[in-house]
Amino acid sequence: MRRCLVIFLLVLVLFGCGGIRYSEVAPEAKDFHPGRIGVLPVDVGTYTEAKGVIDRIVADVLTDKAWFTDVVAAETINKQVLSSEETGKAFLDYISKLKTVSYSDPELSRKTGELLKIDAFLMVDLTYWNYTKTEDSKVAKVEAGIRMINANTGQIIWKAHHYEMEEYRFMKPQLSDVARNLMKKMIGEMPH
């Protein structure tokens, strides 16, 4: 009996390790099913070599899921923001307020969503993109945070944070491949 209990607990622990490190879903997520989702340009911080690369990966993973009628890539959003003064101002005002005071302004969100013709924003912050060493091995590591925001209300519907590491000995794995695995895992947890 004791042996069976130990085996059962080990199985529970192993299956419990399969998720992502942090995920929070708003209660309203069950009623929110956006048709068009816009991937905002990823904040890569100091990891400038990831600029553009991570944007495409996020859009590709979302498109592959086929959960939305349309995925508007960061490159398209950048073009829209740069081509219209009104869109650019609304977008920058919204993002600035969200980043500086952590407030998703409902009016700015709604206006930005209308101008970009999207139902939801997906904001990704890249927090790590590098090769490093642990005690015993060398690893390629990518870490990110994601927020999905209802464009009409400004409400943060889902937020998550996770990292992916791949050990190596001689051949360094591509950080873009590690990032793709990370995004597949994180987006797989996203309400839709």
N, C-alpha and C positions, 0 to 999 in steps of 0.2 A: 504494500500500500504506500509506504513512504517513497519507494523508488518511482512509482507511478506519479505521485504528487510532484516530485522533483523534475521529472521529465515534462510534465504538464506546464510547470512554471517556466522552465527553460524555453519551451515552445512559445509561450506567451511573450516572453522577453524578446525572443528573436523576431516574432511577427510585429511587435511594438516598435522595432527599430526601422521599419520600412518607410515611415512618413517623413515629412519635412520638419525642420527644427521648430519653426514658429508659423502658425497660421491662425488668423482670426477672421471669422465670417460674421457679418452683420445679420441680424434676424430678417431684415428686408431682402436678403439675397434670394430667398426662396421664391419671391415674386418678381425678381428682376432678371429679365432675359433679353439683353441687348441684341439688336440686329447688326449694327455696325459698331465695331470697336476700333479706336484709334490708339496706335502705339506711339506715345510721346517720345521724343528723342531721349535716349538713355543718358542719365547723368553718370559719366564714367569717372568722375573725380580726377585723380592723378594718373589713371591708367589710359592715357591718350591712345595707345596702340589698339585699344578695344573699340575706339570710336567708329561708328558705322558698322563694324562687325557684329557687335552684340545687338544693335538695332535690327539688322537683317535676320539674325537667329531668332529673336523674339517673334517677329512677324511671320517667319517661316513656320515656327512651331504652332502658332495660333492658326495659321492657314491650314496646316496639316490636320489639326483637330476637327476642322469643318463644323464648328459649333456656331459660327456667326455667318450672316449673309455676306459680310464684307469685312476684311481686315485692312485698315488704312495704315500703311507703314509710316515710320518716322520720317523717311525721306519725302513722302507726299505731304505730310503735315508741315515739314519745314518749307516746302515750296509754297503751300497755301499761306503760311504765316508771313513769308517774305513778299508775296505778291499782293497782299492786301493790307493796307495800313490799319483798317478797323480790326481785321482778324489778328494781326500782329500785336496790336495794343491789348486786345482782350486776352489773348493767349499769355502774353508776358505778365500782365497784371495778375492773372489767375495763378500762374506758376510762381511768381514772386511772393504772393501772399501765402501760398501753400508751403513754400520752402522757408520763408523767414519767420512766420508766426504759426506755422502748422495749422492753418485754418483753410478749409476748402469752402471758399465763398460760394454760396448757392447761386447768386445772381451772375457772377463772373463765369462760373462753371456752365450754367445754362446758356449764356451768350456765346461762350467759346464753343460749346457743343453744337449750337445752331449754326454758327459760322463755318465750322469744320464739317458739319453734317454727320456727326457721330453720336451714338447713344451712350457710349462709355469710353473712358480714358484708361489706358494701362500705363502706369508710371513705373519705370524700373530704375533703381539706383544700384550701380555696380560698386561693391565695397571691397572686392579683392579680385585680382587678375594677375597671377604671377606663379613662378616656380619657387619652391621653398624646400626646406629640409625639416623633417621631424626627427625624433630621437634615433630612429632606425633606418629611415629611408628618405628618398627624394620624392617630392610630389608636385603635381600640377594642380593648382587650386583656383577655383572661381567661386565667388560669393556675391549674392545679390539680394535686394529687397524689392518687393513688388506691391503696388497698390492698384486695385481696380476701383474706379470712381464712376458713379452714376452721373452722367453729364447733365441731366435735367435737374437734379437736386443738389449735386455737389457732395453727396454722401459717399463715404468710403465704404464700399460693399465688402471688400476683401483685402487683407494685407497679409503678407508672408515674408519670411526671411529664411534662407537656406544656403548651404555651400555644397560643392562637389569637389572631391579630391581624387586624383588618379596617381597611384604610385608608379615609379619607373626606375629602371636601373641604368640603361644605356641610351635608349631612344626616348627623347622627350615627347610626350603626347602634345598635340596641338591644343592650345588653350581654347580655341574656338570649338573643338570637339567636346571638351570638358564643359564648356558653357552650354552647348546644345543639350547635353545630358542633364545639366542642371535645370534648364528651362523646361525640358520635357517633364521632369519630375515636379517642378513647381506649378506649371500651368495645368498639369494633370489634376492638381488639387483645387483649382480655381472653380468657383461656382459659375454656371453659364445659363 
